[in-house]
Amino acid sequence: MKDQHKQIAYFNYQRRQSTIVNVGKIPMGGAYPIRLQSMTTKPTTDTEGCVAQCEAIIGAGADYVRLTTQGVKEAENLKAISKGLRQKGLFTPLIADVHFNPAVADVAAETVEGVRINPGNYVDAARTFRHLEYTDEEYQNELQKIEDRFIPFLRICQKNHTAIRIGVNHGSLSDRIMSRYGDTPKGIVESCMEFLRVCKKENFRNVVISIKASDVAIMVQSVRLLVQTMEKESMRFPLHLGVTEAGEGEDGRIKSSLGIGALLSDGIGDTIRVSLSEEPENEIPVARKIVDYVSQRANQRAIGGRMAESFDYVSPQPRETKAVRNIGGMNVPVVISDSLNPKGELSPDYLYCGDKMPHQKKDFNGGYIVDAAAWTKEPNVYPAFTFQMLSQISVYDAEMKFLFLPCHLIDNAVEECLKNHPEVVVIAQSTHVNHVGEFRSLVHRMTNRGLTNPVVLFLSYRYSLKESEDLQIASSLDSGAVLFDGLCNGLYISCNESSGEMSEIINRTAFSILQGVGLRRTRTEYISCPGCGRTLYDLQGTIAKIKACTQGLPNLKIAVMGCIVNGPGEMAGADYGYVGAGRERISLYRGKECVEKNIPEGEAVDHLLQLLRKDGKLK
């Protein structure tokens, strides 16, 4: 990641150059717009229900619609669904989603415009979490099995002009891949490359790739590694982006914006899906906001920058900083707020008070930040300076100081000040449309100069309470890539509306971002799939029930999965799993161990709560 072109792309938004893939009459890749898609949740044998859902998804603005295709009868019924849509004047390409049975993929390839296959279970058996040993010869024989089965499918697709998505899921890597590479980004990428190499050998170019995980950091790291690996092997296939089980509500929006946004920020991505545990048409407006927000960074004023020599783009490590009280060093990232009445279960670590202290300090247990001109030395109160006040920093006797610094104003004088005052925490401000690029430029410059002052990102917006979704998406898109890169030590989100309800949303958003990137856990974490035709119970209602009974437990991760395809492997290290096992039947997992099978749906939530109480996780 050190050559000139990639240096420019890192600091300035520039789409990755990918090959063009034709999906029906809506191509992707190259210079085409970033395409949006969603997936139906009705059984694919329900023609009327699927047509209605497809119509709603298309009406929301989708470019493609995906449908689960469990068996041959579902694959064959895609013809009826396609016909029903065409009779309504809708010609949006349909994509079949196939797991476990390559024969189903063969049938679907003759029917719809695209087929998604999962390398983890296309030829390999379903993952059993057993550690198997392979000699080099045995491993090569397994690869030959893939090629022998995959090439006939490619020829069917070639004949019918059908696009393929090779869609790797972190949780469904085969036991064979796990045996050699482990549960790592390298294993995820290799699972994909095995199939891509066959495509290249057969000169089949109508291929899109995706790597998904519910752990957002793993998803970002794996896609970065995939792009690097493809470049080494002269491949430029387009990429589909998504976070597998992002969840619903604000969690789903924030996690999706973090993962998808971090990659889009670097120009990676040609089509996206925001996976929400909601009605599928709800995904499209969120996806549109993500794409539009990132795309506005194109053709803006160039941002100068040079990566630090120690920085590894694919596997970044936290920037080395000197701790100032509880900011920087080995401390978790902090949250700063400027709400004088922070409400809700999560209070910020520091409260910025402007030019005067609030009257009732007893309502807040964190630290106070006050403008230097109004600062008086008292416990837990720290002065803040502007760029124009550099010369005054040395006059103030405080163990911690804050400097509001516009990224583009860093110069030799600022660097000298920071070097002489390691007790200063930088609050980085960006006036550029591309906040990510400016934040990166500032922190890499500090690193190149040997400065170890902690950096907090300042994100300022003008949103009303009705636009809280926009605030959540924008702040995630403006901070995600910087957090994944290990370049900052905290977040300060500010908004023009200062109502108590908005303040609560702002603070919760900051903590949700930090939890979403895996840097700080402050409440129960939920992993939930969006559901599909394989889901045979009330997924959305179940999520609501479980959340209502288990919120506020920061050391607990619970996964709610529609079917066995999305669990237990996709549960991404969840402590407990609630997984659909059949029609209105549920299995419960402790980690990856199934502890109770085929519970009637009406009793399953109570059984989960009993298990949590038995394990001492819930009172």
SETIRO-884288 format. One line per 10 residues: for each residue x, y, z of C-alpha. Coordinates in steps of 0.001 Angstrom, whole numbers. Layout:
REM SETIRO-884288
X Y Z | ... $
//
This chain:
REM SETIRO-884288
0 0 0 | 3010 2286 -352 | 2982 3075 -4104 | 1924 6536 -5247 | -1458 5593 -6721 | -2604 3875 -3544 | -1284 6693 -1379 | -3513 9093 -3333 | -6529 6780 -3108 | -6027 6397 653 $
-6336 10123 1364 | -8646 11077 -1521 | -11788 9282 -2637 | -11226 7413 -5877 | -13165 4359 -7095 | -11185 1171 -7525 | -10959 157 -11180 | -12911 -3060 -11554 | -14029 -5090 -14546 | -17623 -4869 -15790 $
-20072 -7652 -14980 | -23404 -7915 -16794 | -26293 -8846 -14519 | -29234 -8925 -16879 | -29623 -5455 -18327 | -28062 -3680 -15318 | -24252 -3961 -15450 | -22001 -3217 -12489 | -18352 -2397 -12006 | -16189 -143 -14133 $
-17586 3385 -14138 | -21173 2281 -13477 | -22889 3585 -10327 | -22652 1570 -7132 | -25644 -774 -7325 | -28112 -1423 -4486 | -29782 -4708 -3648 | -31878 -6520 -1077 | -33305 -9995 -510 | -36829 -11352 -150 $
-37900 -13107 3054 | -40871 -15063 1720 | -40458 -18755 803 | -39430 -18908 -2843 | -42287 -21330 -3493 | -44701 -18512 -2586 | -44945 -16887 -6011 | -47441 -14196 -5081 | -45642 -13281 -1860 | -42236 -13081 -3566 $
-43578 -10990 -6438 | -45105 -8559 -3932 | -41853 -8323 -1943 | -39776 -7901 -5097 | -42128 -5125 -6195 | -41697 -3341 -2837 | -37907 -3716 -2960 | -37733 -2476 -6553 | -40060 389 -5707 | -37660 1445 -2951 $
-34892 1777 -5555 | -33105 -1581 -5736 | -31070 -2508 -8794 | -31122 -6245 -8007 | -33271 -8575 -5908 | -31986 -11825 -4394 | -34145 -14824 -3451 | -33205 -17802 -1325 | -33166 -21018 -3354 | -32996 -24055 -1067 $
-33884 -26757 -3552 | -34707 -27556 -7147 | -38418 -26723 -6743 | -37494 -23236 -5474 | -35072 -22796 -8368 | -37727 -23824 -10860 | -40291 -21469 -9295 | -38012 -18531 -10022 | -39470 -18702 -13553 | -42950 -17988 -12213 $
-41692 -15144 -10031 | -39782 -13607 -12926 | -42839 -13928 -15165 | -45033 -12276 -12537 | -42689 -9304 -12313 | -42392 -8914 -16067 | -46168 -8875 -16371 | -46063 -5853 -14065 | -43465 -4183 -16291 | -40597 -4851 -13878 $
-37391 -6229 -15413 | -35028 -5843 -12440 | -32479 -8698 -12445 | -33118 -11547 -10005 | -30335 -13417 -8231 | -30712 -16917 -6772 | -29041 -17531 -3409 | -27804 -21139 -3241 | -26219 -23103 -397 | -25225 -26766 -31 $
-26501 -28076 -3386 | -24627 -27290 -6627 | -27373 -28974 -8661 | -29728 -26186 -7538 | -27242 -23602 -8800 | -27241 -25336 -12205 | -31037 -25058 -12475 | -31122 -21467 -11246 | -28440 -20437 -13762 | -30847 -21276 -16581 $
-33647 -19222 -15043 | -32479 -15918 -13532 | -29851 -13291 -14244 | -27476 -14147 -11401 | -26591 -16956 -8993 | -24817 -16589 -5667 | -22869 -19626 -4448 | -21037 -20058 -1142 | -17539 -21576 -1504 | -17822 -22929 2019 $
-20597 -25348 1110 | -20729 -25512 -2701 | -18725 -28749 -2908 | -17424 -29104 641 | -19823 -30573 3184 | -21481 -28270 5695 | -19021 -27104 8328 | -18820 -29442 11309 | -16173 -27555 13346 | -13957 -30631 13286 $
-10207 -30241 12888 | -9138 -32352 9926 | -5624 -33055 8701 | -4753 -32962 4980 | -1507 -33851 3273 | -554 -31598 370 | -1689 -34310 -2033 | -5050 -34728 -281 | -5577 -30991 -216 | -4841 -30767 -3941 $
-7313 -33567 -4592 | -9987 -31557 -2776 | -9240 -28572 -4996 | -9607 -30798 -8044 | -13076 -31843 -6793 | -14054 -28181 -6687 | -12807 -27611 -10215 | -14529 -30740 -11566 | -17897 -29618 -10161 | -17529 -25875 -10708 $
-16523 -25877 -14393 | -19814 -27426 -15628 | -21674 -24712 -13700 | -19522 -22022 -15344 | -20389 -23407 -18759 | -24107 -23272 -17991 | -23669 -19654 -16895 | -21626 -18848 -20002 | -24328 -20302 -22243 | -27142 -18406 -20494 $
-25210 -15156 -19889 | -25727 -15627 -16152 | -23632 -13670 -13659 | -22111 -15399 -10628 | -21480 -14060 -7162 | -18881 -15990 -5235 | -20093 -15105 -1747 | -17853 -16106 1141 | -19345 -16052 4637 | -16946 -15899 7574 $
-19017 -18382 9546 | -19355 -21011 6823 | -15738 -21624 5898 | -15229 -25299 5170 | -13472 -27603 7599 | -10839 -28043 4874 | -10052 -24296 4756 | -10127 -24137 8549 | -7643 -26989 8798 | -4997 -25132 6824 $
-5670 -21436 7468 | -7756 -21324 10613 | -10539 -18868 11300 | -8572 -15963 9797 | -8909 -13327 7068 | -6307 -15294 5116 | -8576 -18360 5215 | -11583 -16286 4191 | -9696 -14875 1213 | -8276 -18223 160 $
-11774 -19730 183 | -12695 -17138 -2417 | -9487 -17297 -4453 | -9809 -21050 -5005 | -12938 -20386 -7072 | -11638 -17229 -8735 | -8585 -19045 -10031 | -10873 -21537 -11768 | -12849 -18650 -13284 | -9646 -17076 -14567 $
-8398 -20385 -15939 | -11705 -20872 -17799 | -11746 -17227 -18939 | -15090 -16680 -17211 | -15313 -12971 -16380 | -18938 -12442 -15334 | -18060 -12772 -11652 | -18774 -10622 -8597 | -17216 -11357 -5208 | -18322 -10793 -1655 $
-16762 -11453 1708 | -19130 -10990 4607 | -18928 -11310 8361 | -20963 -10096 11303 | -17705 -9016 12954 | -17213 -5721 11140 | -13460 -5509 11705 | -12931 -8992 10225 | -15086 -8086 7236 | -13069 -4923 6522 $
-9699 -6587 6995 | -10667 -9568 4826 | -11906 -7433 1921 | -8765 -5298 2024 | -6680 -8477 1917 | -8797 -9866 -926 | -8235 -6745 -3038 | -4498 -6931 -2382 | -4433 -10647 -3247 | -6410 -10171 -6462 $
-4074 -7398 -7590 | -1104 -9712 -7133 | -2835 -12254 -9381 | -3977 -9661 -11958 | -7664 -9839 -11097 | -10027 -6868 -10901 | -13421 -8448 -10318 | -16074 -6129 -8834 | -17041 -6425 -5181 | -20338 -6727 -3359 $
-20205 -5330 195 | -22267 -6133 3252 | -22182 -6926 6963 | -23859 -10309 7362 | -25906 -9957 10546 | -25933 -6247 11221 | -29198 -6413 13177 | -32087 -3965 13198 | -32794 -373 14190 | -29876 1905 14879 $
-27474 -1008 15496 | -28066 -2372 12012 | -27630 1037 10419 | -24474 1866 12345 | -22739 -1515 11852 | -23553 -1518 8142 | -22356 2066 7714 | -19126 1278 9552 | -18207 -1816 7537 | -19514 -849 4112 $
-18461 2781 4578 | -14884 1960 5565 | -14415 98 2277 | -16337 2559 107 | -14121 5301 1583 | -11182 3612 -130 | -13054 3257 -3421 | -13728 -450 -2835 | -17201 -1702 -3696 | -19445 -1893 -6768 $
-22709 -3056 -5192 | -23924 -3140 -1592 | -26593 -4668 581 | -27498 -3325 4013 | -28718 -6420 5902 | -31377 -5353 8408 | -33644 -7572 10508 | -36601 -5607 9155 | -38785 -5590 6072 | -36388 -5901 3101 $
-37503 -2702 1382 | -36261 -782 4460 | -32702 -1674 3468 | -32654 294 228 | -33056 3885 1560 | -30250 3222 4074 | -28021 1840 1320 | -28788 4884 -840 | -27814 7256 1969 | -24519 5412 2502 $
-23580 5483 -1185 | -24625 9107 -1710 | -22769 10324 1382 | -19497 8650 442 | -19788 9456 -3273 | -19917 13198 -2632 | -16224 12973 -1665 | -15296 12508 -5333 | -13617 15371 -7212 | -13052 17483 -4105 $
-9997 19514 -3160 | -6990 17179 -3034 | -5748 16161 403 | -2003 15772 791 | -610 12995 2908 | 2036 10338 3329 | 1433 7065 5108 | 3547 6338 8131 | 6143 3670 7390 | 4879 1592 10308 $
1297 1543 9002 | -76 -1718 7608 | -3248 -997 5615 | -4450 -4610 5557 | -3749 -5381 9232 | -3471 -2002 10983 | -2403 -1835 14596 | -3418 921 17035 | -1244 4003 16653 | 1286 4307 19466 $
237 7092 21827 | 1200 8311 25289 | -1705 8017 27708 | -3035 11295 29065 | -5107 10237 32047 | -7553 7742 30501 | -7137 8861 26888 | -4658 7105 24617 | -2118 4469 25516 | -3834 1158 26252 $
-7139 2767 27231 | -10362 2150 25314 | -11505 5106 23159 | -13396 7797 25064 | -16606 9644 24277 | -16829 13425 24623 | -20134 15271 24506 | -21230 18908 24670 | -24673 18155 26116 | -24987 19875 29492 $
-27658 17366 30501 | -26461 13984 29265 | -29302 11490 29547 | -29726 7807 28995 | -27917 4737 30250 | -24605 5785 28662 | -22969 8979 29900 | -19928 10395 28074 | -16480 10257 29616 | -15972 14002 29217 $
-18370 16905 28952 | -17332 19991 26962 | -18898 23016 28673 | -17724 25893 26471 | -16952 29127 28301 | -18563 28265 31660 | -19092 25334 33997 | -22600 23941 34520 | -24271 24710 37831 | -24845 21112 38937 $
-21651 19126 38593 | -23008 16415 40883 | -25165 15023 38027 | -22107 13931 36054 | -19188 11759 37168 | -16887 12236 34186 | -14359 14934 33406 | -15208 18497 32403 | -13594 20391 29538 | -13880 24177 29610 $
-12468 26921 27395 | -9045 27954 28669 | -10108 31582 29258 | -12757 30403 31741 | -10729 27583 33320 | -9907 27510 37003 | -7817 24794 38557 | -10116 22369 40296 | -10466 18581 40340 | -11636 16905 37144 $
-11760 20129 35093 | -9443 20576 32076 | -8735 23530 29765 | -9360 23583 26015 | -7413 25704 23535 | -7907 26781 19939 | -5270 26850 17222 | -4800 30579 17828 | -3870 29953 21503 | -818 27713 21008 $
1501 30100 22826 | -720 30046 25906 | -746 26278 26428 | 2453 26275 28473 | 1046 28875 30884 | -1702 26603 32205 | -884 24171 35009 | -3148 21223 34166 | -2374 17515 33933 | -4446 17259 30752 $
-5211 19852 28077 | -7261 19767 24870 | -6428 21435 21561 | -9191 21974 18977 | -7175 21610 15776 | -8517 21938 12201 | -6671 19203 10302 | -5465 21484 7501 | -3842 23944 9946 | -1207 21624 11335 $
2211 23155 10716 | 5661 23240 12263 | 4488 25447 15135 | 1709 23009 16022 | 4086 20068 15819 | 6604 21782 18088 | 3864 22581 20595 | 2593 18994 20641 | 6129 17667 21016 | 6730 19916 24013 $
3341 19195 25546 | 2607 15469 25622 | -262 16246 28028 | -2243 17748 25124 | -5064 15723 23568 | -5811 16783 19981 | -9477 17208 19057 | -9233 16895 15277 | -11654 18976 13197 | -12279 18615 9471 $
-13792 21209 7152 | -13339 19016 4086 | -16176 17047 2480 | -13917 14017 2901 | -13538 13974 6692 | -11899 10538 6561 | -9130 11747 4248 | -8345 14811 6370 | -8347 12864 9633 | -6019 10288 8103 $
-3717 12962 6760 | -3426 14681 10155 | -2739 11534 12161 | -248 10080 9668 | 1613 13389 9680 | 1748 13306 13481 | 3017 9719 13385 | 5658 10594 10778 | 6859 13396 13088 | 7086 11076 16093 $
4224 12770 17952 | 2376 10514 20385 | -415 12835 21555 | -3830 11111 21601 | -6340 12186 18934 | -10116 12473 19326 | -12275 12915 16202 | -14662 15879 16282 | -17746 15290 14121 | -20136 18228 13837 $
-23504 18026 12053 | -26690 19970 11449 | -29444 17405 11857 | -32809 17617 13587 | -34269 14939 15821 | -36287 13669 12845 | -32994 13104 11004 | -31369 10941 13692 | -30867 8121 11152 | -28854 10513 8984 $
-26735 11434 12004 | -26045 7776 12795 | -25080 6995 9199 | -22941 10108 8660 | -20987 9796 11914 | -20328 6115 11231 | -19142 6865 7689 | -16899 9713 8883 | -15237 7723 11674 | -15306 4038 10715 $
-12266 3874 8435 | -10209 5987 10866 | -11142 3730 13778 | -10378 551 11809 | -6991 2051 10934 | -6231 2460 14653 | -5705 6197 14258 | -7829 7749 16992 | -8533 7520 20702 | -12059 8797 20998 $
-15139 10393 19435 | -16804 13748 19975 | -20091 13993 18064 | -21859 17348 18129 | -25129 18506 16610 | -26928 21814 16257 | -30016 20440 18031 | -29368 20137 21760 | -32609 18675 23133 | -32321 16017 25814 $
-33621 13337 23425 | -31152 14310 20721 | -28310 14361 23248 | -29196 10825 24260 | -29161 9709 20607 | -25791 11397 20018 | -24154 9767 23036 | -25649 6364 22250 | -24470 6671 18657 | -20889 7343 19750 $
-20840 4315 22030 | -22538 2172 19358 | -19849 3128 16831 | -17081 2116 19226 | -18870 -1155 19982 | -19534 -1743 16288 | -15829 -1621 15443 | -14996 -3846 18404 | -13083 -1263 20439 | -15373 -812 23444 $
-18317 -2836 24739 | -20780 -924 26894 | -24011 -2899 26506 | -25385 -6200 25270 | -24364 -6902 21687 | -26915 -8473 19382 | -26176 -10271 16132 | -29255 -10940 14019 | -29669 -11962 10415 | -32134 -10189 8113 $
-34116 -13347 7517 | -34974 -14949 4187 | -37173 -17691 2781 | -35394 -20199 5033 | -36594 -18411 8184 | -39603 -20295 9523 | -40417 -18291 12666 | -41190 -14691 13657 | -37651 -13295 13531 | -38442 -9620 14076 $
-40818 -10248 16991 | -38317 -12601 18615 | -35491 -10066 18410 | -37697 -7483 20131 | -38577 -9915 22951 | -34962 -10950 23556 | -33739 -7349 23541 | -36414 -6292 26007 | -35203 -8906 28521 | -31427 -8730 28093 $
-30352 -5120 27473 | -27596 -3474 29483 | -25260 -6467 29885 | -21952 -5231 28375 | -20174 -8580 28536 | -22842 -10517 26678 | -23246 -11217 22951 | -26453 -12877 21756 | -27109 -14081 18209 | -30599 -14516 16734 $
-30412 -16492 13499 | -33136 -17403 11033 | -31769 -20811 10061 | -28790 -23150 10210 | -27132 -21438 7208 | -26573 -18389 9420 | -25620 -20270 12543 | -23695 -21466 14403 | -20742 -20416 12264 | -22130 -16968 11456 $
-22658 -16131 15109 | -19165 -14595 15208 | -18142 -15551 18705 | -21561 -14978 20268 | -21968 -16257 23816 | -25455 -17583 23073 | -27366 -18377 19910 | -31065 -18650 19103 | -31263 -20468 15761 | -34201 -21546 13612 $
-34227 -25348 13311 | -37409 -25893 11310 | -40948 -24600 11036 | -41637 -22832 14338 | -38807 -24794 15972 | -35725 -23346 17654 | -32340 -24664 18799 | -30288 -22915 21482 | -26498 -22665 21479 | -23916 -21876 24109 $
-21065 -20671 21967 | -20976 -23137 19058 | -22385 -26023 21121 | -26047 -26861 20637 | -27488 -27309 24140 | -31196 -27690 23331 | -32883 -28722 20083 | -36262 -28249 18411 | -37961 -26132 21068 | -41446 -24899 20098 $
-41208 -21255 19058 | -43676 -20104 21715 | -41436 -21463 24484 | -37981 -20772 23053 | -37381 -17238 24390 | -38221 -18424 27930 | -35811 -21337 27485 | -33067 -18884 26415 | -33692 -16716 29477 | -33580 -19811 31719 $
-30237 -20754 30174 | -28869 -17250 30801 | -30020 -17392 34434 | -28551 -20857 34892 | -25192 -19562 33631 | -25356 -16515 35911 | -25660 -14036 33039 | -29110 -12803 33960 | -30807 -12310 37320 $
//
